Amino acid sequence: MLMRKLTEAEENLLKKFVTNLYGPVYFIHSLPEFIIPPINSKVSRKDTSWRLNILESLTSGDLDISDFLTTSDIPLDEAMQKAKAFHEKWVERFGHSSIAEQNLMHLCIEDTSRFLSGDIELMNKRPSYIEWSQRYQRPNRDRFVIPPELENYPELKEKFIKVWNVSFDAYETLVSKLTDYLKLTVEKNKHESDKAYMGRISKIAFEDARYALLLSAKTSFAVALNALDLQDIVRKLQSHGTKEAEILARNIIDEAEKIAPSMMRHLSPSKYQLTVNKEMEDLVNGYDLENASVDSDVELIDFTGKNGDMTFLDILTMHIIFSYTGKPLERIKDLVMKLGMEEKAIIVKSASSKMDQFDHLIEPFRSVRYKFQLRLSEAAWHQLLRHRMINFNAYKPTIENGYTVPPNIEKAGCTDVLKRAIDEAEKLYLELHEKLPETSSYVVTNAHKRIVLMDTDLWAFDHYANLRCTPEAQWDIRNISFKMLDLIKESTPEVAEFLARRKQS
């Protein structure tokens, strides 16, 4: 993220609202909640630090600064001591840890690796994230993370930097070649300016060329979370197994202590957290799975009613009736089993037929579930994991499952450019995996595929499909989404009418 040197006046103003003026980790504080989301929203499409966005908002005339400055005469140190004493009395002594859930915090993390950012989003499902986007912005060559573990291995570090440069060279070549190709194949819209047209095709070029980039590419994200969830993430960072995560955990603690010292408790990972991942890897690596492979990118492994006495339609109908009668479930089950297929279908249709494109299903639709096995690119995975109502089980990034070639790259005749970058990344991956396995994931590319288990209820999938089965969705995740949608419609045709109902143009 771009952060310039501030003037003294800017520093004096900004330090009232952030815990750190120049470091990569800081908290936003002392601003009304309604101001923070618009500031955050700029970041996915603007390569500047949140701090500069705050300054711009405070000094552009949009806000009256005097409305938001702290006027309390109580010294900060005194206030912190009182908060600590209160916490010790009501949280430590009485075990009332839920008070930490009321402490809302806004954490900004800049210039961390794309590899680590993806893992952080899986560490706790409750926080809300917004991330710098490779789809909308063009990365810089110098914006990548060198794993700190490589500092003691100069030869490996040199190879790592070389492979990053190979991947970035491929990225720049692909952007250029794709832009030329798109000029020939994408028509300019009526009344579209030359600038808007170039912006539109440049975005397509960026989002396809990024498949050549490594997961060591830097990204930045903001997260709104409560103190209890922050404690959980800090513990998991310390047991992540990479030095980057350890350093980030320390920086988060240091900054959080400045605004919520009384809440920064129980931050050390447990013995279980520190040992379980390594012990389980050692255990399962003893099994012979070397020749196991996945044949399909999308497979419906299981769904409610697939096996058993009650069908999908039976179970969904039963939960709908229960929600609107409150009668014993066993009695409702007896009733449902006596109803005809047509009558049950009418009940389900009545519960969904009047929805528009922005409505959500009623709660009974959470009672039926689907489980998919997906093989998808890292580029698509980083979009999928943002759907936080869905449960995911994912292994770390690897080169073992092949890779995705964007169709435009193939049509433009530059698959070889992408493949050369992937080949160099895979060579280094194998060497790192043997010598420093905790660093090997950093050289996996956005094109490489990983296998993910996705467990979702129908309510959450409806929301997901309504967003991702649209022309606005990126092509990779859209293709995967339609494959899942087709499998659901085939297996449970009762829901086919209302899924993915958003306008398709």
C-alpha positions, -999 to +999 in steps of 0.1 A: +000+000+000+013+034-009+021+056+021+039+089+017+057+110+042+032+131+061+036+167+071+037+176+108+002+189+107-010+157+089+008+136+115-008+155+144-043+151+129-039+114+118-025+101+151-058+109+167-074+082+147-048+055+140-024+036+163+006+038+140+014+064+113+038+044+091+039+007+102+021-021+083-003-029+112-026-005+129-060+001+143-085+028+133-102+043+163-121+074+176-141+077+144-179+072+141-188+038+127-206+052+097-174+068+084-152+037+084-169+016+058-167+043+030-130+047+039-124+010+037-143+006+004-118+027-015-090+002-008-100-027-032-097-003-061-072+023-048-036+015-040-032+039-011-030+033+027-062+035+047-044+063+066-043+084+035-079+077+028-088+089+063-068+121+058-085+127+025-119+122+041-111+145+070-095+173+050-116+173+018-145+192+033-167+162+035-164+160+073-162+185+101-131+174+119-141+192+151-171+168+155-148+138+159-119+150+180-115+137+215-124+163+241-121+143+273-098+157+300-091+123+314-054+113+307-051+083+284-029+063+308-054+068+336-082+056+314-062+025+304-055+017+340-092+019+349-101-003+319-076-029+330-089-029+366-125-032+353-115-061+330-097-079+359-127-076+381-155-086+357-137-108+331-108-125+349-124-129+383-159-138+372-151-154+339-173-130+320-153-132+287-183-123+266-176-087+274-148-089+248-174-095+221-187-060+227-153-044+220-155-037+182-122-030+166-110-020+131-077-036+122-057-027+091-030-050+078-009-038+049+017-056+028+012-091+040+014-121+016-016-133-003-008-168+011-011-156+047-041-134+041-061-163+027-053-184+058-062-155+081-097-153+066-102-190+075-090-186+111-123-171+123-156-169+104-172-140+123-150-109+113-158-089+082-130-084+057-123-061+028-092-067+007-070-049-019-079-065-052-056-078-079-086-078-102-089-040-102-054-029-096-020-036-112+006-049-087+041-036-085+073-056-090+086-047-055+054-057-037+061-092-026+070-109+006+102-128+010+096-155+037+117-144+067+129-181+070+150-175+039+173-149+056+195-178+068+195-194+034+210-168+009+211-192-021+174-201-016+166-164-011+183-155-043+163-182-062+131-170-046+137-134-058+146-147-092+114-168-095+093-138-083+108-117-111+101-144-136+065-145-125+062-107-126+078-106-161+052-131-172+025-109-156+036-078-175+040-096-208+005-111-204-010-077-195+004-063-227-005-092-250-040-096-235-046-059-239-037-061-276-059-092-281-088-076-263-086-045-284-093-067-314-120-088-299-139-067-274-162-041-290-165-006-277-199+002-262-221+029-277-213+062-261-183+047-242-153+070-240-119+058-250-107+061-214-137+040-201-131+014-229-094+010-220-103+008-183-127-020-191-104-041-211-074-034-188-094-048-159-099-080-179-062-081-188-052-076-151-075-103-137-063-129-163-026-120-162-025-123-123-027-161-127+011-159-133+017-142-099+030-161-068+011-162-035+040-142-021+025-111-038+016-085-012-019-077-004-036-055+022-069-059+041-091-043+067-111-063+092-139-054+116-139-077+145-145-079+182-117-084+208-126-120+215-122-129+178-090-109+177-076-130+205-085-162+186-068-150+154-036-139+173-033-174+189-038-191+155-012-168+139+013-179+165+007-215+157+005-210+119+040-223+114+055-194+094+077-165+107+056-140+088+025-150+109+045-149+141+058-113+133+023-102+123+008-116+156+034-095+176+026-064+157-011-068+162-007-073+199+015-042+201-010-020+183-041-034+201-025-027+235-026+010+225-064+011+223-077-019+242-051-031+267-076-045+290-089-069+263-055-082+252-055-114+273-052-151+267-030-145+236-007-175+238-016-205+217-024-237+236-003-268+235-030-283+213-029-255+188+009-256+187+012-294+181-020-307+164-012-297+128+023-312+127+011-343+146-018-349+122+004-343+091+029-368+104+002-393+111-017-391+078+015-390+057+020-426+067-009-437+045-005-446+008-023-419-011+004-409-036-016-421-067-049-406-055-062-379-079-093-359-086-111-363-120-136-335-118-133-299-108-168-300-092-184-330-075-215-331-053-203-355-026-235-355-005-268-337+001-296-339+026-319-369+018-294-386-005-296-417+016-322-426+042-359-430+046-367-393+040-360-374+008-347-339+004-382-327-002-395-345+028-370-329+052-373-294+038-411-296+039-410-309+075-389-279+087-411-254+069-442-268+086-424-269+120-414-232+117-450-221+112-468-245+136-443-252+164-458-287+168-436-317+177-413-327+149-422-364+151-458-356+145-449-334+116-427-361+101-457-385+102-478-359+084-452-352+057-447-389+049-484-390+041-484-360+018-481-364-019-451-351-039-472-325-055-485-311-022-450-310-007-437-292-038-464-266-035-453-259+001-417-253-010-428-232-039-450-211-017-420-204+006-399-191-023-421-180-053-424-143-045-387-136-039-370-109-059-334-108-068-323-092-035-344-113-011-331-141+012-348-174+018-366-180+050-348-198+078-362-234+072-340-235+041-310-237+064-321-273+073-310-289+041-273-291+031-250-299+002-213-310+003-191-304-027-155-313-035-140-286-056-107-283-075-102-247-082-075-221-089-060-200-061-075-170-079-110-185-076-104-198-041-096-163-027-130-152-039-148-183-027-135-181+009-151-147+014-185-164+016-184-167+053-218-184+058-203-215+040-180-240+057-147-248+040-121-275+046-089-267+026-054-280+025-025-255+021-015-243-013+003-269-034+014-276-070+000-312-070-034-306-085-026-289-118-034-254-128-059-232-146-052-214-179-075-184-184-094-188-217-083-153-229-046-163-224-052-194-245-071-175-272-044-148-273-018-175-280+003-168-249-002-200-228+035-205-231+042-173-212+021-185-183+035-220-184+071-208-182+063-189-150+045-219-136+074-242-145+099-220-126+076-217-096+072-255-095+109-262-096+115-239-066+084-253-048+099-288-049+133-276-036+116-255-008+093-284+001+123-305+008+145-280+026+120-255+042+085-269+037+068-241+056+079-216+028+069-237-002+034-223-004+047-188-011+058-199-046+025-214-056+009-193-083-027-180-086-032-205-114-024-235-093-054-255-081-062-267-046-088-292-035-115-278-012-145-293+006-174-270+007-203-277+031-233-253+026-269-251+036-294-241+009-299-206+024-262-199+021-259-214-014-288-194-026-271-162-015-238-174-030-253-184-064-273-151-066-240-133-065-216-156-084-239-168-112-240-134-129-221-117-157-205-094-131-188-123-114-152-132-124-153-159-151-134-186-131-156-186-100-187-181-122-179-213-141-175-233-109-207-218-095-227-228-125-214-264-123-225-265-086-258-250-095-264-276-123-256-305-099-280-291-073-308-287-098-302-322-110-302-338-075-329-316-060-350-302-088-375-288-062-352-257-058-344-251-095-369-223-100-355-198-075-318-203-074-295-177-092-325-154-099-305-122-103-307-105-136-283-119-161-275-086-179 
